[in-house]
Amino acid sequence: MPLFKKRAGGKPGEWYYCLEHKKVEEGPQCPAKDRFGPYASRKEAEQAMETARERNLEWENDPKWHDAPAGGREDD
């Protein structure tokens, strides 16, 4: 008996963005390693890459992520 059951189809109302095919899918159709989601709407899934870019920019500019090393110098 398998430890995990493979879901044949997606759940209606769950939207994903497939990074491999660069398209929106209703329900998970591609492996988890190749997708973002789930999103509540198709529109949110369509904006997945823009949302990721915005979040990355926020994190890159977050001072908590750029603490000075123990020696007190910042190496850029």
N, C-alpha and C positions, 0 to 999 in steps of 0.2 A: 504494500500500500504506500503510495507516495506521500511524502511529508507535506507537500503543498500541492494543491489542485490548480491546474492551469485554467484560467478563466477563458472560455471560448469567445465571448463577446464582451463589449463594453457595456457600461451602465448608462442608460439614457440620462442625459442631463450633466454628465461629466465630460468636460472638454480638455483636450491635451494638445500640445504643440509638439510635433515630431521633428526632432533636430536632424534626423537623417534625410527625411523626405521633404522637409521644410513646408509642412502643411498642417492644418488643424484636423483633429480626429475627434469624433464623438465616441467616448469610451476608449480604454487603452487598446490600441491595435498593434503598436510596436513595443519592443522591450523597454522596460523602465529606464535603462541606461541611455536610451535615445529620445527621451521625451521630457517636457516640462508639464506640470499639472498635478492634480486636476484643477481646472478653473470652473467657475460657476456658469460662465456663458461663453458662447463662441467668440464674441467680441474680445473678451479678456484673453482667450487663448491666441487669437490673432495678434494681439499686442505683446505676446510673451517675450520676444526678443528685445523690444523697446523697454519693457519693464525690467528685464535683466540688465540692460545697459545702464538704465537709471540707477538701479540698486548698486551695481558695481561702482559707478561714479561716486555715489554717496559713501560707500565703504572705503574707497580709495582716499576720500577727503575727510574721513572720520579721524580726528586726532587720537582716539583711543587705539587705533590700529597702527599708528606710527609713533609709538613710544620710543624714546631714545634707548639705545642698548645700555647694558650695565656699565660700560666704560664711560658713558656720558656723551659719546660722539654719535652723530647720525651719519651713516654711510649711505649715500645715494648713488 
